[in-house]
């Protein structure tokens, strides 16, 4: 299996006091909810993401006792042009992103033709280098894609998506995306500079919150609760304004 995390991924169950309650390996295509459910825990908010001394990436989640049916993995969706009998190369990619806000708005980046979602917009970030801690990776990626220096806040989400489809180069991949998403602020926002020339970013902008609706987001960012909350809060503020 191709992966940028050769040390593997471990999911850890913790309580409100950060006491470790159990852990398990996150295999290719697996979702933390399913893995922790098999241990008897219901998935809650993400607590931390860090590289351990043994080289494994550790993703910790707040949990509660599971009450009811354990969640199960479903067959991964397949792109429309992929036959039911075609087998893709397994590829697990871990990436770190930031929801960056400042006095100038929200920081968005646009995907180019090296991706499946060319023309759509998302958050700055990208794949981790081998052995790179997620907090280091997100600082590096935000700088490379936008030229901004940020201060990280809470860990907002860990997304796990699995599908079978063709890469932009045409190869068939059994793709597992793990996205680690942080909140961030930019105390001194500047004009955008894309340092990563030749990467997957075609454009980047500071977007006022009330203009976010005009930017077509990729599916992973459309379902990010923290981004939707920003829009709702802004809309509520405008409604309540005298």
C-alpha positions in Angstrom: 0.0 0.0 0.0 1.2 3.5 -0.8 1.1 5.8 2.1 2.7 9.0 3.5 2.4 7.4 7.0 4.6 4.3 6.9 4.6 4.2 10.7 0.8 3.6 10.6 -2.1 5.3 12.2 -3.4 4.5 15.7 -6.8 5.7 17.0 -7.0 6.2 20.7 -10.0 6.5 23.0 -9.7 9.1 25.8 -12.2 10.4 28.4 -12.8 14.1 29.4 -9.7 14.0 31.6 -7.5 12.6 28.7 -7.2 9.2 30.4 -6.5 6.6 27.7 -9.2 4.0 27.5 -8.0 1.9 24.6 -6.4 2.1 21.1 -6.4 0.3 17.8 -4.8 0.5 14.4 -6.6 2.4 11.7 -6.3 0.3 8.6 -6.6 1.3 5.0 -10.1 2.6 4.3 -11.3 2.4 7.9 -13.1 5.1 9.7 -12.2 5.9 13.4 -15.9 5.6 14.3 -15.9 2.0 13.2 -12.6 1.1 14.8 -13.4 2.6 18.1 -17.0 1.2 17.9 -15.4 -2.3 17.8 -13.8 -1.5 21.1 -17.2 -0.5 22.6 -16.8 3.3 22.3 -19.0 5.9 20.6 -16.9 8.5 18.8 -16.9 12.1 20.0 -14.8 15.1 19.2 -11.2 14.8 18.2 -8.7 15.5 21.1 -5.2 15.5 19.5 -3.1 14.4 16.6 0.6 13.7 17.0 3.4 11.5 15.9 4.6 9.0 18.5 8.1 8.0 19.3 7.6 4.7 17.4 6.7 6.7 14.2 3.0 6.1 14.3 0.5 8.9 13.8 -1.8 8.9 16.9 -5.3 10.3 16.6 -7.1 10.7 19.9 -10.9 11.1 20.3 -13.2 11.8 23.2 -15.5 8.8 23.6 -18.4 7.6 25.6 -19.7 4.0 26.1 -21.4 2.7 23.0 -25.1 2.1 23.5 -26.6 0.3 20.6 -25.5 -1.3 17.4 -21.8 -0.9 16.5 -21.1 1.1 13.4 -20.0 -0.9 10.3 -17.9 -0.2 7.3 -19.7 0.2 4.0 -18.3 -0.7 0.6 -16.4 2.4 -0.8 -18.2 4.3 -3.5 -16.7 4.0 -7.0 -16.4 6.7 -9.7 -18.9 6.3 -12.5 -16.3 5.1 -15.0 -14.9 2.4 -12.7 -16.2 -1.1 -13.2 -17.3 -3.3 -10.3 -14.6 -5.8 -11.0 -11.7 -3.3 -11.3 -9.2 -3.2 -8.5 -7.4 0.0 -7.6 -4.0 0.4 -6.0 -4.5 1.0 -2.2 -3.3 4.6 -1.3 -3.7 6.1 2.1 -2.9 9.8 2.4 -2.9 11.9 5.6 -3.2 15.6 5.2 -3.5 18.6 7.6 -5.5 21.7 7.0 -6.5 24.9 8.8 -9.7 27.0 8.9 -7.9 30.3 9.1 -9.8 33.5 10.0 -8.5 37.1 10.3 -9.8 40.7 10.0 -9.8 40.1 6.3 -12.1 37.1 6.3 -11.6 33.4 5.8 -8.6 32.0 3.9 -9.6 29.8 0.9 -7.5 28.1 -1.8 -8.6 27.0 -5.2 -7.8 23.5 -6.6 -6.2 23.2 -10.0 -6.3 20.5 -12.7 -3.8 18.3 -10.8 -6.8 17.3 -8.6 -10.3 15.8 -9.2 -12.0 19.0 -8.1 -10.4 21.6 -10.4 -12.0 25.0 -9.9 -13.5 24.3 -6.6 -12.3 25.9 -3.3 -11.2 24.6 0.0 -9.0 25.2 3.0 -5.3 25.6 2.8 -3.3 22.5 3.7 -2.0 19.3 2.2 -0.3 16.0 2.6 2.1 15.5 5.5 5.7 14.6 4.8 6.9 11.3 6.2 7.2 11.6 10.0 6.0 15.2 10.0 3.8 16.2 13.0 0.4 17.5 11.8 0.9 20.9 13.5 4.2 21.4 11.6 2.6 20.2 8.4 -0.3 22.6 8.5 2.0 25.6 9.2 4.2 24.6 6.3 1.3 24.1 3.9 -0.5 27.3 4.8 2.7 29.2 4.2 3.4 27.4 0.9 -0.1 27.9 -0.5 -0.9 31.4 0.8 2.2 33.1 2.3 0.4 33.6 5.7 1.8 33.0 9.2 -0.9 31.6 11.5 -1.6 30.7 15.1 -3.2 27.3 15.6 -6.2 26.8 17.9 -8.3 23.7 18.5 -8.4 20.5 16.6 -11.7 20.8 14.8 -12.2 17.6 12.9 -10.7 14.4 11.5 -12.3 13.4 8.3 -11.9 9.9 6.9 -13.1 9.2 3.3 -12.7 6.1 1.2 -13.5 5.6 -2.5 -12.2 4.0 -5.7 -11.5 6.2 -8.6 -9.0 7.4 -11.2 -6.2 9.8 -10.2 -5.7 12.9 -12.3 -3.0 11.0 -14.1 -5.4 8.2 -15.0 -4.3 5.4 -12.6 -7.0 3.5 -10.7 -6.7 4.1 -6.9 -8.4 2.6 -3.9 -8.0 5.9 -2.1 -8.3 6.6 1.7 -8.1 10.2 2.6 -7.5 11.2 6.3 -7.8 15.0 6.9 -6.8 16.6 10.1 -8.4 20.1 10.4 -7.4 22.8 12.9 -8.8 26.2 13.7 -6.3 29.0 13.2 -6.1 32.8 13.3 -3.9 35.1 11.3 -3.0 38.2 13.5 -1.3 40.0 10.6 -3.0 39.0 7.3 -1.1 40.0 4.2 -1.7 39.9 0.5 -1.6 36.3 -0.8 1.6 34.8 -2.2 1.6 31.3 -3.5 5.1 29.9 -2.8 4.3 26.3 -3.9 4.6 27.0 -7.6 3.7 23.8 -9.5 1.5 22.5 -6.6 -2.2 21.9 -6.6 -3.2 25.5 -5.8 -4.3 27.7 -8.6 -5.5 30.6 -6.5 -5.9 31.7 -2.9 -7.9 34.6 -1.3 -9.1 36.2 1.9 -12.9 35.9 1.5 -15.3 37.9 3.7 -17.6 35.5 5.6 -20.7 37.0 4.0 -19.2 36.1 0.5 -18.5 32.5 1.2 -21.7 31.4 -0.4 -20.3 32.5 -3.7 -17.4 30.1 -3.6 -18.1 26.5 -4.7 -16.5 24.4 -2.1 -15.4 20.8 -2.6 -17.6 18.2 -0.8 -15.2 17.6 2.1 -15.3 21.3 3.0 -19.1 21.7 2.4 -19.7 19.3 5.3 -17.2 20.8 7.7 -19.4 21.9 10.6 -17.1 24.7 11.8 -17.2 26.4 8.4 -20.9 26.2 8.3 -21.1 27.7 11.8 -19.1 30.7 10.6 -21.7 31.4 7.9 -24.6 30.9 10.3 -23.1 33.2 13.0 -22.5 35.9 10.4 -26.0 35.6 9.1 -27.5 35.8 12.6 -25.4 38.9 13.4 -26.7 40.6 10.2 -30.3 39.7 11.1 -29.9 41.1 14.6 -28.2 44.2 13.6 -30.3 47.4 14.2 
